[in-house]
Amino acid sequence: MNPPQNPTPYGEQPDYQPEEQFVPDTYNQQRFSQEQDITNIVGQIDPKTIIDNLDHALKGEHFEKETNSWLMNTSGKGLVNDTCRGAIISYLDGILTNNTTMANIDEKRLSFLMESVIETVTKMFVVNLEEFGFVKPCTKKILVRMNKDKFLLTGYEIEEYQKDGVVVETLVGVNVLNGYENKGTPDTAMMTLVSNMIYKVCFLVFTRALKGQESIRIFKSLNMNDGMMYGGQQQKSSWMGKLFGR
């Protein structure tokens, strides 16, 4: 019987390399999970979705589930023109943000906010009746020269003078600011329809901030997910920044 090669001396333990064990990265997993939760929360409280839906509706589009896309209605016409739609969306983008949703207001402040919205939209529509397409556009006048004098005439008036043998010279390259006269009978039905759509969007967003219910729900959710305080203060500032767009 041959002795074993390189025998281990008595009383000493043989050298061996322990097998590497897989240790799950609990910190990064927790951080990734929280990042997903925060992204979902931000998506839920962001008013951009409801504003975007209103934008499509004002264009005259409706959402088709089968094709998962927005399609134009059969008439091919929007509720308002592009100028009116742009003014509405710009206004809503300015007052409805994540900060609005995460605010803490009571019923009295909610009433004041809605009164402010109604007053603003009403004035915006009344002042821009012609530009927004709520009344028929007035006939614009053209700057012309007749007998060395300058006049502002409509196309019809120019034709009548020319029929009488009067030489009418149109002044090309001269900008005439006729402005909008806002005359005529406004389409009050369409104005009411569009304004009510705006009021509904604002009311739905404002009510989520009633008594801070949305912020309370969000903070409770974050506290439950971060019970072990993974990430510490740095993690807190991260999700706070995402909630408020910083």
C-alpha positions as CSV (number, residue, x, y, z in Angstrom):
1,M,0.0,0.0,0.0
2,N,1.5,3.3,-1.1
3,P,1.3,6.3,1.3
4,P,-0.9,9.2,0.2
5,Q,0.9,12.0,-1.6
6,N,1.6,15.2,0.4
7,P,-0.1,13.9,3.6
8,T,-1.5,16.5,6.0
9,P,0.4,16.6,9.3
10,Y,-1.4,15.4,12.4
11,G,-3.4,18.1,14.1
12,E,-3.6,20.4,11.1
13,Q,-6.7,21.0,8.9
14,P,-6.3,20.5,5.2
15,D,-6.4,23.7,3.1
16,Y,-9.5,24.0,0.9
17,Q,-11.2,26.8,-1.0
18,P,-14.8,27.4,0.1
19,E,-17.3,27.6,-2.7
20,E,-18.5,31.0,-3.5
21,Q,-22.1,31.6,-2.4
22,F,-24.5,33.8,-4.3
23,V,-25.6,36.7,-2.1
24,P,-28.6,38.6,-3.4
25,D,-28.1,42.3,-3.8
26,T,-31.0,43.3,-1.5
27,Y,-30.2,47.0,-1.6
28,N,-30.2,47.4,-5.3
29,Q,-33.3,45.2,-5.6
30,Q,-35.1,47.3,-3.1
31,R,-33.9,50.5,-4.8
32,F,-35.1,49.2,-8.2
33,S,-38.4,48.3,-6.8
34,Q,-38.9,51.7,-5.3
35,E,-37.8,53.4,-8.5
36,Q,-40.6,51.5,-10.3
37,D,-43.1,52.4,-7.6
38,I,-42.2,56.0,-7.8
39,T,-42.5,56.0,-11.6
40,N,-45.9,54.5,-11.4
41,I,-47.0,57.0,-8.7
42,V,-45.7,60.0,-10.8
43,G,-47.6,58.7,-13.7
44,Q,-50.8,58.4,-11.7
45,I,-50.7,61.9,-10.2
46,D,-49.4,63.7,-13.4
47,P,-52.3,65.7,-14.9
48,K,-50.6,65.6,-18.3
49,T,-52.6,62.6,-19.3
50,I,-56.0,64.2,-18.8
51,I,-54.8,67.4,-20.5
52,D,-53.5,65.4,-23.5
53,N,-56.9,63.6,-23.7
54,L,-58.6,67.0,-23.8
55,D,-56.2,68.2,-26.5
56,H,-57.2,65.2,-28.7
57,A,-60.9,65.9,-28.0
58,L,-60.6,69.5,-29.0
59,K,-59.0,68.4,-32.3
60,G,-62.1,66.3,-32.9
61,E,-60.3,63.0,-32.3
62,H,-61.5,59.9,-30.4
63,F,-59.5,57.0,-29.1
64,E,-59.8,53.7,-31.0
65,K,-59.1,50.7,-28.8
66,E,-58.7,48.3,-31.6
67,T,-55.9,50.2,-33.2
68,N,-54.7,51.8,-30.0
69,S,-54.6,55.2,-31.6
70,W,-56.4,58.5,-31.9
71,L,-58.6,58.9,-35.0
72,M,-60.3,61.9,-36.5
73,N,-64.1,62.0,-36.3
74,T,-66.2,61.4,-39.5
75,S,-66.8,65.2,-40.0
76,G,-63.1,65.9,-40.1
77,K,-63.6,69.0,-38.0
78,G,-62.4,69.9,-34.5
79,L,-64.4,71.5,-31.8
80,V,-62.3,74.7,-32.0
81,N,-59.5,76.0,-34.2
82,D,-55.8,75.6,-33.5
83,T,-55.5,79.1,-32.0
84,C,-58.2,78.4,-29.4
85,R,-56.9,74.9,-28.7
86,G,-53.4,76.1,-28.2
87,A,-54.5,78.8,-25.8
88,I,-56.5,76.3,-23.7
89,I,-53.8,73.7,-23.5
90,S,-51.1,76.3,-22.6
91,Y,-53.3,77.7,-19.8
92,L,-54.0,74.2,-18.4
93,D,-50.3,73.3,-18.6
94,G,-49.5,76.3,-16.5
95,I,-52.0,75.7,-13.7
96,L,-52.2,71.8,-13.5
97,T,-48.9,70.2,-12.5
98,N,-47.7,67.5,-10.1
99,N,-47.5,70.3,-7.5
100,T,-51.2,71.0,-7.9
101,T,-52.1,67.3,-7.3
102,M,-49.9,67.1,-4.3
103,A,-51.2,70.3,-2.7
104,N,-53.4,70.5,0.4
105,I,-56.5,72.6,-0.1
106,D,-59.8,72.8,1.6
107,E,-63.3,73.3,0.2
108,K,-63.1,77.1,0.4
109,R,-59.8,77.2,-1.6
110,L,-61.3,74.7,-4.1
111,S,-64.2,77.1,-4.6
112,F,-61.8,80.0,-5.1
113,L,-59.7,78.1,-7.6
114,M,-62.7,77.1,-9.7
115,E,-64.1,80.6,-9.7
116,S,-60.7,81.8,-11.0
117,V,-60.7,79.2,-13.7
118,I,-64.3,80.1,-14.8
119,E,-63.5,83.9,-14.8
120,T,-60.3,83.4,-16.8
121,V,-61.8,81.1,-19.4
122,T,-64.9,83.3,-19.8
123,K,-62.8,86.4,-20.4
124,M,-60.5,84.6,-22.8
125,F,-63.4,83.4,-24.9
126,V,-65.2,86.7,-25.0
127,V,-62.2,88.8,-25.9
128,N,-61.2,86.4,-28.7
129,L,-64.6,85.5,-30.2
130,E,-63.4,86.0,-33.8
131,E,-59.9,84.7,-33.4
132,F,-61.1,81.5,-31.7
133,G,-63.8,81.0,-34.3
134,F,-66.8,81.5,-32.1
135,V,-68.2,84.2,-34.6
136,K,-67.8,84.5,-38.3
137,P,-64.7,86.5,-39.3
138,C,-65.3,90.0,-40.4
139,T,-64.3,91.2,-43.8
140,K,-60.7,92.5,-43.7
141,K,-59.9,95.8,-45.3
142,I,-57.1,96.5,-47.8
143,L,-54.9,99.6,-47.9
144,V,-55.3,101.3,-51.3
145,R,-54.5,104.6,-52.9
146,M,-57.0,106.6,-54.9
147,N,-56.3,110.1,-56.3
148,K,-53.1,110.3,-54.2
149,D,-55.1,109.6,-51.0
150,K,-55.0,106.4,-49.0
151,F,-58.1,104.4,-47.9
152,L,-59.0,101.2,-46.2
153,L,-61.5,99.4,-48.4
154,T,-63.0,95.9,-48.6
155,G,-62.6,93.8,-51.6
156,Y,-66.2,94.5,-52.6
157,E,-65.7,98.2,-52.3
158,I,-62.6,98.1,-54.5
159,E,-64.6,96.3,-57.2
160,E,-67.4,98.9,-57.1
161,Y,-64.9,101.7,-57.5
162,Q,-63.2,100.0,-60.4
163,K,-66.6,99.5,-62.1
164,D,-67.0,103.3,-61.9
165,G,-63.7,103.8,-63.7
166,V,-61.8,104.8,-60.6
167,V,-58.1,103.8,-60.6
168,V,-57.5,101.9,-57.3
169,E,-53.9,101.1,-56.5
170,T,-53.3,98.4,-53.9
171,L,-50.4,99.1,-51.7
172,V,-48.3,95.9,-51.7
173,G,-45.9,95.2,-48.8
174,V,-47.8,97.4,-46.3
175,N,-49.0,95.7,-43.2
176,V,-52.4,96.8,-42.0
177,L,-53.4,95.8,-38.5
178,N,-57.2,95.6,-38.9
179,G,-57.4,93.5,-35.7
180,Y,-60.5,91.4,-34.7
181,E,-63.8,93.1,-34.4
182,N,-65.6,90.3,-32.5
183,K,-68.8,91.2,-34.1
184,G,-71.7,88.8,-34.8
185,T,-73.7,86.3,-32.9
186,P,-71.3,84.0,-31.0
187,D,-71.7,80.2,-31.0
188,T,-72.7,80.1,-27.3
189,A,-73.5,76.3,-27.5
190,M,-69.9,75.5,-28.6
191,M,-68.5,78.0,-26.1
192,T,-70.4,76.3,-23.3
193,L,-69.4,72.8,-24.4
194,V,-65.7,73.6,-24.6
195,S,-65.7,75.6,-21.3
196,N,-67.4,72.8,-19.4
197,M,-64.8,70.4,-20.7
198,I,-62.1,72.7,-19.3
199,Y,-63.9,73.1,-15.9
200,K,-64.3,69.3,-15.6
201,V,-60.6,68.7,-16.1
202,C,-59.6,71.4,-13.6
203,F,-62.2,70.2,-11.0
204,L,-61.0,66.6,-11.2
205,V,-57.3,67.6,-10.7
206,F,-58.1,70.1,-7.9
207,T,-60.3,67.6,-6.0
208,R,-57.4,65.2,-5.8
209,A,-55.6,67.8,-3.6
210,L,-58.7,68.2,-1.4
211,K,-57.4,68.0,2.2
212,G,-54.1,66.6,0.9
213,Q,-55.7,63.2,0.2
214,E,-53.4,62.5,-2.7
215,S,-50.2,63.4,-1.0
216,I,-51.2,61.4,2.1
217,R,-51.9,58.4,0.0
218,I,-48.6,58.7,-1.8
219,F,-46.5,59.2,1.4
220,K,-48.2,56.2,3.0
221,S,-47.4,54.1,0.0
222,L,-43.8,55.1,0.1
223,N,-43.5,54.6,3.8
224,M,-44.8,51.0,3.5
225,N,-42.4,50.2,0.7
226,D,-39.4,51.8,2.5
227,G,-40.0,50.4,6.0
228,M,-36.4,49.3,6.4
229,M,-35.2,52.8,5.3
230,Y,-33.1,51.4,2.4
231,G,-31.2,54.2,0.8
232,G,-31.5,56.6,3.7
233,Q,-31.7,60.3,3.2
234,Q,-30.3,60.1,-0.4
235,Q,-33.1,57.8,-1.5
236,K,-35.7,60.1,0.1
237,S,-34.4,63.2,-1.8
238,S,-34.5,61.1,-5.0
239,W,-38.2,60.2,-4.9
240,M,-39.1,63.7,-3.6
241,G,-37.4,65.2,-6.6
242,K,-39.2,62.9,-9.0
243,L,-42.6,63.7,-7.5
244,F,-42.1,67.4,-7.9
245,G,-40.2,67.3,-11.2
246,R,-36.8,68.2,-9.8
